[in-house]
Amino acid sequence: MKLSTLTLLFAILFLQIDSCYPQNTQITDSLINMITVTPEDDTLKPMYINDLVWRIKFSDPDTSLILLGQSEELSKKLDFADGLGNSYNMRAIIYTVKGSFDTALIYYNLAIEQFDRVNDQHGVAFCIGNIAVMYNFQSNFDSSMFYNLKALKIREENGLDKEVAKSNINIGVIYFDKGYYETSLKYYLDAQGFYENMPDKVDIDYTYLATVYSNLGNVYQELMEFDKAKPFYQKALELYTEFGDSRELSNIYNNLGDIENANGKDDAALEYYNKAYVLAKEIDDKQEVLISCANLSTFYVEMQKYDSAGFYINEGLKYGDDINDKKHTVRLYMDFAEIQRFEGKLYKAIEQCNLALKISNDAGIIKNKDDIYLALSEIYSELKQLDKALDYYKLYTAAKDSIFNKEKHRQITDMATRYETAQKDKEIALQNLELEKKQVQIDQQKTRQRLFLAGITLLILILVFIVVWFLQKKKHREEMHRHHLEDQKQKERLKAIEQSLEAGEQERIRLADQLHDDVAPLLVGLRNSIDEI
């Protein structure tokens, strides 16, 4: 039978997917098979396509967009609102990563319209949460917080506990980016507790748990507690590797590079940064490429390899403009200022610092402001403009105190300790519960054994009773039979005696009759003789 154009397109795309993603072949092969065998008039077909796209959307966005086109076509023909809404939502996510925010927002709103048609509040909240993430990419934290809280409200009102945990992650990210680490940690710990203790986790739940681990690592890294940060990154790395999430793997490589860099292990740090950069370029993830460029530029500035740093600064700024990422753009401008400062171009360096400061103020980013103020203080000090140097140093001190202080460190440490204690108490409680369950199982097993033995004993007694009863009955029958035989013999003997007696009586009668017959004439003759006398 001739293949339809749609089926042929699927076949070509699926061959490409198989060749590109060997680590996911078991999952993708299963989905591809389900897509292939499912008829086009079945709503499961666009659902399977959407599921496949969800797994490859960051690794191969171009193929994903083609597949989404097919899914949308099928969903429209079937009037399948949920399928169409999911397709639009994933299309918007891909455009967000590509930095096409206006296009992404159009598709998010189209997705919300479809979910509203069927009163799918889960889908509505999911899209609103993704809009919040999109604004966070742009460092528009106020808009991001607005949409996150809107999504959180819908999820709480509809009892969507898993989705509430996702909102906690997103809100934690906003507080982290704004430098409020203790508040960020609270949201991350809430999400961690939910996902770790959630029964029957599926793939997507593990990826969110990995995100929580990665974000917790980020908090501890900012606190300079690298020994605590690294285990969280490694946990996240294991999960992302297992599920083949290339985008998040790039992010984790960058984070591990930061840890090695902070520990003075330059070669290991550079290896991680390069792995992150190459992977981000392979999947054409603009934000991850930007992050890698920022890390590599800072690394080479610290190594005083300014030509290499300049290459990554220029590439990073291009990506920063494309996706309007202010947070990492600020870092690139600061690295550029450091290069110009090294080259003696101090006023050019001040221009770059002021540009970074303006971007931070406009976006409400306080995280790097202390670094900017310190750089300006040092530059003005080199210019012998001591009043300005002192003013910026005071701003640096104030910014540093507002971002982090000992009290916040104590609060964060206490919060983490409380969580760890609660987790240990929960683990102990679970262990005790498990021991109690095992004891109950042992007791139940012993009871079953006792009941089994009692049953066997009762069965044996019943069998013995039956055997004894049967033997007694048999003996009784034999005795009855013997008595019957003896009675028969007795009767036969009595009958024989009776017959013998009857025969004797008859013989007596016969003899008597014979004697009578013989004596009677004699007596008559004798009487006659007497009479004659």
C-alpha positions in Angstrom: 0.0 0.0 0.0 1.3 3.4 -0.9 2.5 5.5 2.1 0.8 8.8 2.7 3.0 11.9 2.6 2.5 12.4 6.4 3.6 8.8 7.2 6.6 9.2 4.9 7.6 12.4 6.6 7.3 10.7 10.0 9.6 7.8 8.7 12.3 10.3 7.6 12.2 12.3 10.8 12.2 9.1 12.9 15.4 7.9 11.1 17.0 11.2 12.0 15.9 11.0 15.6 17.3 7.4 15.9 20.7 8.5 14.5 20.9 11.6 16.7 19.8 10.2 20.1 21.2 6.7 20.7 21.0 7.3 24.5 17.2 7.5 24.3 16.6 4.8 21.7 14.5 2.6 24.0 12.1 5.5 24.8 12.1 7.1 21.3 11.8 3.7 19.6 8.8 2.9 21.7 7.2 6.3 20.9 8.1 6.1 17.2 6.5 2.6 17.0 3.3 3.8 18.7 3.1 6.8 16.4 3.6 4.6 13.3 0.9 2.0 14.3 -1.6 4.5 15.6 -4.2 5.5 13.0 -4.5 9.2 12.1 -8.1 9.3 13.4 -7.0 8.4 16.9 -6.2 11.3 19.3 -3.4 9.1 20.7 -1.3 9.8 17.7 -0.8 13.6 18.3 -0.3 12.8 22.0 2.5 10.4 21.1 4.1 12.9 18.8 3.9 15.6 21.5 5.5 13.2 24.0 8.3 12.5 21.6 8.9 16.2 21.0 8.9 16.9 24.7 12.0 14.6 24.9 13.9 16.1 22.0 12.7 19.8 22.0 16.0 21.1 23.3 18.3 18.6 21.6 16.7 19.1 18.2 14.4 22.1 18.1 14.1 22.2 14.3 12.9 18.6 14.0 10.7 19.2 16.9 9.0 22.1 15.2 8.3 20.0 12.1 6.8 17.2 14.2 4.7 19.8 16.1 3.3 21.0 12.8 2.1 17.4 12.1 0.7 17.1 15.6 -1.2 20.4 15.2 -2.6 19.3 11.8 -3.9 16.1 13.3 -5.3 17.8 16.4 -7.2 20.3 14.3 -8.7 17.6 12.1 -9.8 15.7 15.3 -10.9 18.9 17.1 -8.6 17.7 19.9 -8.1 20.8 22.1 -5.7 19.2 24.6 -3.4 17.9 21.9 -3.4 21.2 20.1 -2.8 23.1 23.3 0.2 20.9 24.2 1.6 21.4 20.7 1.3 25.2 20.9 2.8 25.2 24.4 5.9 23.2 23.3 6.3 25.3 20.2 6.3 28.4 22.5 9.0 26.7 24.7 11.2 26.2 21.7 10.8 29.8 20.6 11.6 30.9 24.1 14.9 29.1 24.1 15.6 30.5 20.6 15.0 34.0 22.0 11.9 34.7 19.9 9.9 35.9 22.8 7.1 37.7 20.9 6.4 34.5 18.9 6.6 32.4 22.0 4.0 34.6 23.8 1.7 34.3 20.8 1.8 30.5 21.0 1.5 30.4 24.8 -1.7 32.4 24.5 -3.0 30.1 21.7 -2.3 27.2 24.0 -4.2 28.8 26.9 -7.2 29.3 24.6 -7.3 25.6 23.7 -7.0 24.5 27.3 -9.7 27.0 28.3 -12.0 25.4 25.7 -12.0 22.1 27.7 -11.6 23.7 31.1 -8.1 22.1 31.5 -6.8 24.1 34.4 -3.6 22.0 34.6 -2.8 23.0 31.0 -3.7 26.7 31.6 -1.4 26.9 34.7 1.4 25.1 32.9 1.4 27.7 30.1 1.2 30.6 32.6 4.1 29.1 34.4 6.1 28.9 31.2 5.3 32.6 30.5 6.8 33.3 33.9 10.0 31.4 32.9 10.2 33.3 29.7 10.1 36.6 31.5 12.8 35.3 33.9 15.0 34.6 30.9 14.7 38.3 30.1 15.5 39.2 33.7 12.0 40.8 33.9 11.5 39.5 37.4 8.4 41.5 38.3 6.5 40.0 35.3 7.9 36.6 36.0 6.8 36.7 39.7 3.3 37.9 38.6 2.8 35.0 36.3 4.3 32.5 38.7 2.0 33.6 41.5 -0.9 33.4 39.0 0.0 29.8 38.1 0.5 28.9 41.7 -3.0 30.2 42.6 -4.6 28.1 39.9 -2.7 25.0 41.0 -3.5 25.4 44.6 -7.2 26.0 43.9 -7.4 22.8 41.8 -5.3 20.6 44.2 -2.5 20.1 41.7 0.2 19.3 44.2 2.8 18.3 41.6 2.3 21.6 39.8 2.5 23.5 43.1 6.0 22.0 43.5 6.9 23.3 40.0 5.8 26.7 40.9 7.9 26.6 44.1 10.9 25.8 41.9 10.2 28.7 39.5 9.6 31.2 42.4 12.8 30.0 44.0 14.7 30.8 40.8 13.4 34.4 40.9 14.5 35.0 44.5 17.8 33.4 43.7 18.4 35.6 40.7 17.5 38.7 42.8 20.0 37.5 45.5 17.5 36.5 48.2 19.1 33.2 48.8 17.3 32.3 52.1 13.9 32.8 50.5 15.0 30.9 47.4 16.3 28.0 49.6 12.9 27.7 51.3 11.1 27.2 48.0 13.7 24.7 46.8 13.6 22.7 50.0 9.8 22.5 49.8 10.0 21.2 46.2 12.8 18.8 47.2 10.8 17.3 50.0 7.8 16.8 47.7 9.6 15.1 44.9 11.8 12.9 47.0 8.8 11.6 49.0 6.4 11.4 46.1 5.4 7.8 45.4 5.2 6.4 41.9 7.5 8.9 40.2 7.7 9.0 36.4 10.4 10.3 34.1 9.3 14.0 34.2 9.2 13.9 38.0 12.8 12.8 38.1 13.8 15.6 35.8 12.1 18.2 38.1 13.9 16.6 41.1 17.2 17.0 39.2 16.3 20.6 38.6 15.8 21.1 42.4 19.2 19.4 43.1 20.9 21.7 40.5 19.2 24.8 42.0 20.2 23.8 45.6 23.8 23.4 44.3 23.5 27.0 42.9 22.5 28.3 46.3 25.4 26.7 48.1 27.8 27.7 45.4 26.8 31.4 45.9 27.3 30.9 49.6 30.9 29.6 48.7 30.0 26.3 50.3 31.4 24.2 47.5 31.6 20.9 49.4 27.8 21.1 49.8 27.1 22.3 46.3 29.0 19.6 44.4 27.0 16.6 45.7 23.8 18.3 44.5 25.3 18.9 41.1 26.4 15.3 40.8 22.9 14.0 41.8 21.5 16.3 39.1 24.1 15.1 36.6 23.2 11.4 37.2 19.5 12.1 36.6 20.0 14.3 33.5 22.4 11.8 32.0 19.9 9.0 32.6 17.1 10.8 30.8 19.3 12.4 28.1 18.5 16.0 28.8 21.2 17.8 26.8 20.2 21.3 27.8 20.4 20.6 31.5 23.5 18.6 31.1 25.2 21.7 29.6 24.0 23.7 32.6 25.3 21.2 35.1 28.7 21.1 33.3 28.9 24.8 33.7 28.1 24.6 37.4 30.7 21.9 38.0 33.2 24.0 36.1 32.4 26.8 38.6 33.1 24.5 41.5 36.4 23.3 40.1 37.4 26.9 39.2 36.6 28.0 42.8 38.7 25.1 44.1 41.7 26.2 42.0 41.5 23.2 39.6 41.8 25.2 36.4 42.2 22.3 34.0 39.2 20.5 35.3 37.2 23.7 35.3 38.1 24.4 31.6 37.2 20.9 30.6 33.7 21.3 32.1 33.2 24.7 30.6 34.2 23.4 27.1 31.9 20.4 27.4 29.0 22.7 28.3 29.9 25.1 25.4 30.1 22.3 22.8 26.9 20.6 24.0 25.0 24.0 24.0 26.3 24.7 20.4 25.3 21.2 19.2 21.7 21.7 20.4 21.7 25.4 19.4 20.4 26.5 22.8 21.1 30.2 22.8 20.8 30.7 26.6 23.1 27.8 27.4 25.6 29.1 24.8 25.5 32.5 26.5 26.1 31.1 29.9 29.0 29.1 28.6 30.4 32.2 26.9 30.1 34.1 30.2 31.9 31.4 32.1 34.7 31.0 29.6 35.2 34.7 29.3 35.5 35.1 33.1 37.8 32.1 33.2 40.2 33.5 30.6 40.1 37.0 32.2 41.2 35.4 35.5 43.9 33.5 33.6 44.9 36.8 31.8 44.3 35.3 28.4 42.4 38.3 27.1 42.3 37.3 23.4 40.4 34.1 24.3 38.2 36.1 26.7 37.4 38.7 24.1 36.3 36.0 21.6 33.7 34.6 24.1 32.6 38.1 25.2 31.8 39.1 21.6 30.0 35.8 20.9 28.1 36.0 24.2 27.0 39.6 23.7 25.5 38.5 20.3 23.5 35.8 22.0 22.6 38.1 24.9 21.1 40.6 22.4 19.2 37.8 20.6 17.5 36.5 23.7 17.5 39.7 25.8 19.2 38.0 28.7 20.3 40.8 30.9 21.7 38.8 33.8 24.6 37.1 31.8 25.1 40.2 29.6 26.0 42.1 32.7 28.8 39.6 33.4 30.1 39.9 29.9 30.3 43.7 30.2 32.2 43.4 33.5 34.7 41.0 31.9 35.1 43.5 29.0 35.7 46.2 31.6 38.4 44.1 33.2 40.2 43.7 29.9 40.1 47.4 29.1 41.3 48.1 32.7 44.2 45.7 32.1 45.0 47.5 28.8 45.0 50.9 30.6 41.8 52.1 29.1 40.3 53.1 32.4 37.6 55.4 31.2 36.5 52.8 28.6 36.3 50.4 31.6 34.2 52.8 33.5 31.8 53.0 30.5 31.4 49.3 30.5 30.8 49.2 34.3 28.2 51.9 34.0 26.5 50.1 31.2 26.4 46.9 33.3 25.1 48.9 36.3 22.3 50.5 34.2 21.2 47.1 32.9 21.2 45.7 36.5 19.2 48.6 37.8 16.7 48.5 34.9 16.2 44.7 35.4 16.2 44.8 39.2 19.3 42.6 39.4 21.1 43.1 42.6 23.2 39.9 42.4 26.3 41.5 40.6 25.9 45.1 41.8 28.5 44.6 44.5 31.1 43.5 41.9 30.3 46.5 39.7 30.7 49.0 42.6 33.9 47.4 43.7 35.3 47.5 40.1 34.4 51.2 39.8 35.9 51.9 43.2 39.2 50.3 42.2 39.3 52.1 38.8 38.7 55.5 40.3 41.3 54.7 42.9 43.8 54.0 40.0 42.7 57.4 38.5 43.5 59.0 41.8 39.9 60.2 42.1 39.7 59.1 45.7 36.3 60.7 46.5 34.6 58.7 43.8 36.6 55.7 44.8 35.4 56.0 48.4 31.8 56.7 47.3 31.7 53.5 45.2 33.4 51.5 47.9 30.6 52.6 50.3 28.0 51.5 47.7 29.9 48.2 47.3 29.8 47.6 51.1 26.1 48.4 51.3 25.3 46.2 48.3 27.3 43.4 49.7 25.5 43.6 53.0 22.1 43.8 51.3 22.9 40.7 49.2 24.4 38.6 52.0 25.4 38.9 55.6 26.2 36.6 58.5 22.6 36.7 59.7 21.4 35.4 56.3 24.1 32.8 56.4 22.8 31.7 59.8 19.2 31.6 58.6 20.1 29.6 55.5 22.2 27.2 57.5 19.4 26.8 60.1 16.9 26.3 57.4 19.0 23.6 55.7 19.7 22.0 59.1 16.0 21.9 59.9 15.3 20.3 56.5 18.1 17.8 56.9 16.9 17.0 60.5 13.3 16.6 59.3 14.5 14.4 56.5 16.5 12.2 58.9 13.5 12.1 61.3 11.4 11.1 58.4 13.9 8.5 57.3 14.0 7.1 60.8 10.2 7.1 61.0 10.1 5.3 57.7 12.7 2.8 58.9 10.7 2.2 62.0 7.6 1.8 60.0 9.4 -0.6 57.7 10.6 -2.6 60.8 7.1 -2.6 62.1 5.8 -3.8 58.7 8.5 -6.5 58.7 7.6 -7.5 62.3 3.9 -7.7 61.3 4.9 -9.8 58.3 6.9 -12.1 60.5 4.1 -12.4 63.0 1.6 -13.0 60.2 4.0 -15.6 58.8 4.3 -17.3 62.2 0.5 -17.2 62.5 0.1 -18.7 59.1 2.6 -21.4 60.0 0.8 -22.2 63.3 -2.6 -22.3 61.4 -1.0 -24.5 58.8 0.4 -26.9 61.4 -3.0 -26.9 63.3 -4.7 -27.6 60.0 -2.4 -30.4 59.2 -2.8 -31.8 62.7 -6.6 -31.6 62.5 -6.5 -33.2 59.0 -4.4 -36.0 60.4 -6.8 -36.5 63.3 -9.8 -36.5 61.0 -8.0 -39.1 58.8 -7.2 -41.2 61.8 -10.8 -41.0 63.0 -12.0 -42.0 59.5 -9.6 -44.9 59.4 -10.6 -46.1 62.9 -14.3 -45.6 62.1 -13.8 -47.5 58.9 -11.9 -50.3 60.6 -14.5 -50.5 63.4 -17.3 -50.6 60.9 -15.5 -53.3 58.9 -15.0 -55.3 62.1 -18.6 -54.8 63.1 -19.7 -56.0 59.6 -17.4 -59.0 60.0 -18.9 -59.8 63.4 -22.4 -59.4 62.2 -21.5 -61.7 59.3 -20.0 -64.2 61.7 -23.0 -64.1 64.0 -25.2 -64.5 61.0 -23.3 -67.5 59.9 -23.5 -69.0 63.4 -27.2 -68.3 63.6 -27.6 -70.1 60.2 -25.5 -73.0 61.5 -27.6 -73.1 64.7 -30.8 -73.0 62.8 -29.5 -75.8 60.6 -28.6 -77.8 63.6 -32.0 -77.2 65.2 -33.6 -78.0 62.0 -31.6 -81.2 61.8 -32.6 -82.1 65.4 -36.2 -81.3 64.7 -36.0 -83.5 61.7 -34.3 -86.2 63.7 -37.0 -85.9 66.4 -39.7 -86.0 63.9 -38.2 -89.0 62.3 -37.9 -90.7 65.7 -41.5 -89.9 66.6 -42.7 -91.2 63.3 -40.6 -94.4 63.9 -42.1 -94.7 67.4 -45.6 -94.3 66.0 -44.9 -96.8 63.3 -43.5 -99.2 65.8 -46.4 -98.6 68.1 -48.8 -99.1 65.3 -47.0 -102.3 64.3 -46.8 -103.5 67.8 -50.5 -102.8 68.1 -51.2 -104.6 65.0 -49.2 -107.6 66.2 -50.4 -107.8 69.8 -54.0 -107.1 69.2 -54.8 -110.5 67.7 -52.9 -112.1 70.5 -54.9 -110.2 73.1 -58.1 -111.1 71.4 -57.2 -114.7 71.3 -56.1 -114.6 74.9 -59.4 -113.0 75.9 -61.3 -115.5 74.0 -59.3 -118.3 75.7 -60.2 -116.9 79.0 -63.7 -116.6 78.1 -63.7 -120.3 77.2 -62.3 -121.2 80.5 
